[in-house]
Amino acid sequence: MSDTLTLPAETRAKTGKGASRSLRREGRVPVVVYGGGAEPLAVHVEAKELVRQLNTGKFFDSAIEIVVDGQTIKTTPKDVAFHPVSDRPLHADFLRA
């Protein structure tokens, strides 16, 4: 891991296809944080901030600190799903470090 990036997030009340689509219309990207012996955490992040960090060129080689409700979760990026035509991020998965 070369750097540590910070990604502000908010918790999601609803999960599923409909809730994710409405988040995307609002300029948000659904994110799930897995692992660490804890329950998966469903959050959403600002799409512009995620794209900005993806364009740094070191996103997948960095440790990502996801800040949710004042709590910092150290993670590593696992996968980002992109729209096949527009290349917008549709969903992201992170693993707890």
Sine and cosine of phi, psi and omega as CSV:
sin_phi,cos_phi,sin_psi,cos_psi,sin_omega,cos_omega
0.00,0.00,0.78,-0.62,-0.07,-1.00
-1.00,-0.10,-0.70,0.72,-0.06,-1.00
-0.73,-0.68,0.14,-0.99,0.12,-0.99
-0.86,-0.51,0.84,-0.55,0.04,-1.00
-0.95,-0.30,0.50,-0.86,0.01,-1.00
-0.93,-0.37,0.72,-0.69,-0.03,-1.00
-0.78,-0.63,0.95,-0.30,0.04,-1.00
-0.95,0.32,0.63,-0.78,-0.05,-1.00
-0.61,-0.80,0.25,-0.97,0.08,-1.00
-0.76,-0.65,0.53,-0.85,0.00,-1.00
-0.95,0.32,0.48,-0.88,0.05,-1.00
-0.98,-0.22,0.74,-0.67,0.05,-1.00
-0.98,0.17,-0.62,0.79,-0.04,-1.00
-0.90,-0.44,0.53,-0.85,0.11,-0.99
-0.83,-0.56,0.20,-0.98,0.01,-1.00
0.90,-0.43,0.05,-1.00,-0.10,-0.99
-0.89,0.45,-0.74,0.67,-0.05,-1.00
-0.90,0.43,-0.69,0.72,0.01,-1.00
-0.91,0.42,-0.64,0.77,0.01,-1.00
-0.92,0.40,-0.64,0.77,0.03,-1.00
-0.90,0.44,-0.65,0.76,0.01,-1.00
-0.93,0.36,-0.56,0.83,0.08,-1.00
-0.90,0.45,-0.67,0.74,-0.01,-1.00
-0.90,0.44,-0.59,0.80,0.05,-1.00
-0.90,0.43,-0.47,0.88,0.00,-1.00
-1.00,0.03,0.07,1.00,0.01,-1.00
0.99,0.11,0.41,0.91,0.01,-1.00
-0.91,-0.40,0.34,-0.94,0.02,-1.00
-0.82,-0.57,0.82,-0.57,0.06,-1.00
-0.93,0.36,0.64,-0.76,-0.04,-1.00
-0.71,-0.70,0.61,-0.80,0.11,-0.99
-0.83,-0.56,0.73,-0.68,0.04,-1.00
-0.95,-0.33,0.87,-0.49,-0.07,-1.00
-0.95,-0.32,0.19,-0.98,0.25,-0.97
1.00,0.07,-0.15,-0.99,0.02,-1.00
0.95,0.30,0.27,0.96,-0.01,-1.00
0.96,0.30,0.23,0.97,0.00,-1.00
-0.89,-0.45,0.23,-0.97,0.04,-1.00
-0.91,0.41,0.52,-0.85,0.09,-1.00
-0.86,0.50,0.62,-0.78,-0.03,-1.00
-0.94,-0.34,0.86,-0.51,0.01,-1.00
-0.99,-0.11,0.88,-0.47,0.01,-1.00
-0.72,-0.69,0.08,-1.00,0.14,-0.99
-0.67,-0.74,0.51,-0.86,-0.04,-1.00
-0.82,-0.58,0.31,-0.95,0.06,-1.00
-0.94,0.34,0.78,-0.63,-0.06,-1.00
-0.88,0.47,-0.65,0.76,-0.02,-1.00
-0.89,0.45,-0.63,0.78,0.01,-1.00
-0.93,0.37,-0.65,0.76,0.03,-1.00
-0.90,0.44,-0.69,0.72,0.02,-1.00
-0.90,0.44,-0.64,0.77,0.01,-1.00
-0.87,0.49,-0.68,0.73,0.00,-1.00
-0.96,0.27,-0.54,0.84,0.08,-1.00
-0.90,0.44,-0.57,0.82,-0.04,-1.00
-0.98,0.19,-0.04,1.00,0.05,-1.00
-0.94,0.34,-0.35,0.94,0.00,-1.00
1.00,0.07,-0.09,1.00,-0.01,-1.00
-0.80,-0.60,0.33,0.94,-0.07,-1.00
-0.87,0.49,-0.77,0.64,-0.06,-1.00
-0.97,0.23,-0.18,0.98,0.05,-1.00
-0.98,-0.19,0.10,1.00,-0.09,-1.00
-0.92,-0.40,0.37,-0.93,0.19,-0.98
-1.00,0.09,0.69,-0.72,-0.03,-1.00
-0.92,-0.39,0.82,-0.58,0.11,-0.99
-0.99,-0.14,0.92,-0.40,0.03,-1.00
-1.00,-0.08,0.85,-0.52,-0.03,-1.00
-0.98,-0.20,0.91,-0.41,-0.02,-1.00
-0.81,-0.59,0.88,-0.48,0.04,-1.00
0.79,0.61,0.66,0.75,0.02,-1.00
0.99,0.16,-0.07,1.00,0.02,-1.00
-0.98,-0.18,0.73,-0.69,0.01,-1.00
-0.98,-0.19,0.79,-0.61,0.02,-1.00
-0.91,-0.42,0.87,-0.50,0.03,-1.00
-0.99,0.14,0.81,-0.58,-0.06,-1.00
-0.68,-0.74,0.18,-0.98,0.20,-0.98
-0.82,-0.58,0.65,-0.76,0.00,-1.00
-0.93,0.36,0.71,-0.71,0.03,-1.00
-0.97,-0.24,-0.75,0.66,-0.08,-1.00
-0.37,-0.93,0.55,-0.83,0.15,-0.99
-0.77,-0.64,0.84,-0.55,0.03,-1.00
-1.00,-0.05,0.73,-0.69,-0.03,-1.00
-0.92,-0.40,0.47,-0.88,0.10,-0.99
-0.92,0.40,0.69,-0.72,-0.10,-0.99
-0.92,0.38,-0.40,0.92,-0.04,-1.00
-0.98,-0.22,-0.77,0.64,-0.11,-0.99
-1.00,0.01,-0.18,0.98,-0.02,-1.00
0.88,0.48,0.36,0.93,0.11,-0.99
-0.98,0.22,0.59,-0.81,0.06,-1.00
-0.94,0.35,0.73,-0.68,-0.01,-1.00
-0.98,-0.21,-0.53,0.85,-0.09,-1.00
-0.29,-0.96,0.51,-0.86,0.05,-1.00
-0.70,-0.72,0.58,-0.81,0.05,-1.00
-0.86,-0.51,0.67,-0.74,0.04,-1.00
-0.77,-0.64,0.50,-0.87,0.08,-1.00
-0.94,-0.34,0.73,-0.69,0.07,-1.00
-0.90,0.44,0.66,-0.75,0.00,-1.00
-1.00,0.04,0.00,0.00,0.00,0.00
